[in-house]
Amino acid sequence: MSSLALAVLLLLVLVTLLLAGGVGYVIHRHPALTAPITAAGMAVGLVLACAGLLGAR
């Protein structure tokens, strides 16, 4: 793997963690919406699905 691909992978992991943390925090502040773990997992799943579509191209 080239260093550029590793850098992109690292950034994707960091953005995914930030997104999951942000969604989990918002859901934690408003518990009537849904469970925090479920919402954070759905955010991670969405990012992975989009990355998979881009990677398959």
Backbone as a printed PyTorch tensor [residue, N CA C, xyz], in Angstrom:
tensor([[[  0.8410,  -1.1870,   0.0000],
         [  0.0000,   0.0000,   0.0000],
         [  0.8780,   1.2390,   0.0000]],

        [[  0.4890,   2.2070,  -0.7880],
         [  1.2640,   3.4380,  -0.8290],
         [  0.9530,   4.2960,   0.3920]],

        [[  1.8060,   5.2660,   0.6160],
         [  1.6130,   6.1460,   1.7780],
         [  0.3620,   7.0060,   1.6040]],

        [[  0.0070,   7.3220,   0.3690],
         [ -1.2140,   8.0980,   0.1400],
         [ -2.4490,   7.2880,   0.5080]],

        [[ -2.4630,   6.0180,   0.1350],
         [ -3.5990,   5.1630,   0.4830],
         [ -3.7060,   4.9810,   1.9910]],

        [[ -2.5820,   4.8580,   2.6850],
         [ -2.6050,   4.7390,   4.1410],
         [ -3.1100,   6.0150,   4.7960]],

        [[ -2.7190,   7.1700,   4.2480],
         [ -3.1830,   8.4410,   4.7900],
         [ -4.6950,   8.5970,   4.5960]],

        [[ -5.1900,   8.2150,   3.4380],
         [ -6.6290,   8.2890,   3.1780],
         [ -7.3830,   7.3430,   4.0940]],

        [[ -6.8560,   6.1460,   4.3090],
         [ -7.4810,   5.1910,   5.2140],
         [ -7.5100,   5.7170,   6.6430]],

        [[ -6.4280,   6.3220,   7.0930],
         [ -6.3810,   6.9100,   8.4300],
         [ -7.3990,   8.0370,   8.5700]],

        [[ -7.4980,   8.8860,   7.5640],
         [ -8.4770,   9.9730,   7.6080],
         [ -9.9020,   9.4390,   7.6060]],

        [[-10.1620,   8.3820,   6.8480],
         [-11.4920,   7.7840,   6.8340],
         [-11.8520,   7.2170,   8.2040]],

        [[-10.9020,   6.5830,   8.8580],
         [-11.1450,   6.0450,  10.1980],
         [-11.4170,   7.1830,  11.1760]],

        [[-10.6260,   8.2470,  11.1130],
         [-10.8180,   9.3760,  12.0250],
         [-12.1620,  10.0630,  11.8070]],

        [[-12.5420,  10.2570,  10.5660],
         [-13.8320,  10.8980,  10.2720],
         [-14.9800,  10.0110,  10.7370]],

        [[-14.8400,   8.6950,  10.5480],
         [-15.8720,   7.7680,  11.0010],
         [-16.0310,   7.8250,  12.5180]],

        [[-14.9220,   7.8500,  13.2390],
         [-14.9870,   7.9450,  14.6990],
         [-15.5890,   9.2750,  15.1530]],

        [[-15.2280,  10.3570,  14.4840],
         [-15.8100,  11.6600,  14.8220],
         [-17.3090,  11.6790,  14.5570]],

        [[-17.7210,  11.1160,  13.4410],
         [-19.1420,  11.0720,  13.1140],
         [-19.9120,  10.2270,  14.1240]],

        [[-19.3700,   9.0660,  14.4580],
         [-20.0420,   8.1990,  15.4240],
         [-20.1080,   8.8620,  16.7960]],

        [[-19.0340,   9.5120,  17.1980],
         [-19.0300,  10.2160,  18.4790],
         [-19.9980,  11.3700,  18.4960]],

        [[-20.0550,  12.1150,  17.4140],
         [-20.9890,  13.2390,  17.3340],
         [-22.4340,  12.8010,  17.3620]],

        [[-22.7440,  11.7540,  16.6080],
         [-24.1190,  11.2400,  16.6070],
         [-24.4710,  10.6730,  17.9750]],

        [[-23.5330,   9.9420,  18.5780],
         [-23.7750,   9.3960,  19.9070],
         [-23.9950,  10.4800,  20.9440]],

        [[-23.2430,  11.5770,  20.8470],
         [-23.4010,  12.6880,  21.7920],
         [-24.7610,  13.3670,  21.6270]],

        [[-25.1520,  13.6220,  20.3870],
         [-26.4450,  14.2700,  20.1420],
         [-27.5840,  13.3950,  20.6450]],

        [[-27.4950,  12.1110,  20.3740],
         [-28.5410,  11.2010,  20.8310],
         [-28.5230,  11.0870,  22.3560]],

        [[-27.3250,  11.1670,  22.9590],
         [-27.2340,  11.1200,  24.4190],
         [-27.9030,  12.3420,  25.0490]],

        [[-27.7760,  13.4970,  24.3970],
         [-28.3790,  14.7200,  24.9190],
         [-29.8910,  14.7340,  24.7270]],

        [[-30.3920,  13.9940,  23.7470],
         [-31.8270,  13.9030,  23.4650],
         [-32.2300,  12.4310,  23.4500]],

        [[-32.3750,  11.8240,  24.6220],
         [-32.5890,  10.3660,  24.6750],
         [-33.9260,   9.9040,  24.1080]],

        [[-34.8390,  10.8120,  23.8530],
         [-36.1230,  10.3920,  23.2910],
         [-35.9780,   9.9420,  21.8360]],

        [[-34.8870,  10.2960,  21.2000],
         [-34.7320,   9.9570,  19.7850],
         [-34.4890,   8.4600,  19.5930]],

        [[-33.4410,   7.9430,  20.1730],
         [-33.1360,   6.5020,  20.0790],
         [-31.9450,   6.1950,  20.9670]],

        [[-31.5480,   4.9470,  21.0320],
         [-30.4120,   4.5500,  21.8590],
         [-29.1050,   5.0590,  21.2440]],

        [[-28.1950,   5.5820,  22.0470],
         [-26.9470,   6.1510,  21.5040],
         [-26.0900,   5.1470,  20.7430]],

        [[-26.0000,   3.9370,  21.2210],
         [-25.1520,   2.9450,  20.5460],
         [-25.7230,   2.5890,  19.1770]],

        [[-27.0180,   2.4780,  19.0750],
         [-27.6480,   2.1530,  17.7980],
         [-27.4200,   3.2640,  16.7830]],

        [[-27.5830,   4.5020,  17.2130],
         [-27.3990,   5.6300,  16.2980],
         [-25.9440,   5.7400,  15.8440]],

        [[-25.0020,   5.5690,  16.7650],
         [-23.5870,   5.6380,  16.4000],
         [-23.2260,   4.4880,  15.4590]],

        [[-23.7710,   3.3130,  15.7130],
         [-23.5190,   2.1750,  14.8240],
         [-24.0880,   2.3950,  13.4360]],

        [[-25.2390,   3.0240,  13.3700],
         [-25.8260,   3.3220,  12.0670],
         [-24.9780,   4.3450,  11.3110]],

        [[-24.4130,   5.3110,  12.0150],
         [-23.5470,   6.3030,  11.3700],
         [-22.2970,   5.6270,  10.8120]],

        [[-21.7080,   4.7350,  11.5850],
         [-20.5280,   4.0090,  11.1110],
         [-20.8930,   3.1370,   9.9180]],

        [[-22.0360,   2.4790,   9.9830],
         [-22.4810,   1.6570,   8.8570],
         [-22.6840,   2.4650,   7.5880]],

        [[-23.2220,   3.6580,   7.7370],
         [-23.4210,   4.5250,   6.5770],
         [-22.0970,   4.9310,   5.9490]],

        [[-21.1270,   5.3010,   6.7710],
         [-19.8050,   5.6800,   6.2380],
         [-19.1380,   4.4850,   5.5690]],

        [[-19.2370,   3.3110,   6.1770],
         [-18.6290,   2.1210,   5.5720],
         [-19.3090,   1.7440,   4.2590]],

        [[-20.6180,   1.9110,   4.1830],
         [-21.3190,   1.6160,   2.9340],
         [-20.8930,   2.5700,   1.8350]],

        [[-20.7670,   3.8440,   2.1570],
         [-20.3300,   4.8160,   1.1570],
         [-18.8780,   4.5390,   0.7320]],

        [[-18.0260,   4.1970,   1.6960],
         [-16.6300,   3.8810,   1.3580],
         [-16.5620,   2.6210,   0.5080]],

        [[-17.4120,   1.6570,   0.7790],
         [-17.4340,   0.4440,  -0.0340],
         [-17.8580,   0.7220,  -1.4650]],

        [[-18.8420,   1.5980,  -1.6220],
         [-19.2650,   1.9600,  -2.9800],
         [-18.1570,   2.6890,  -3.7300]],

        [[-17.4650,   3.5900,  -3.0330],
         [-16.3690,   4.2900,  -3.6760],
         [-15.1930,   3.3670,  -3.9700]],

        [[-14.9420,   2.4110,  -3.0830],
         [-13.8470,   1.4770,  -3.2980],
         [-14.1220,   0.4900,  -4.4180]],

        [[-15.3740,   0.1630,  -4.6310],
         [-15.7210,  -0.7780,  -5.6920],
         [-15.6200,  -0.1550,  -7.0760]],

        [[-15.6240,   1.1390,  -7.1160],
         [-15.4940,   1.8460,  -8.3920],
         [-14.1260,   1.7070,  -8.8670]]])
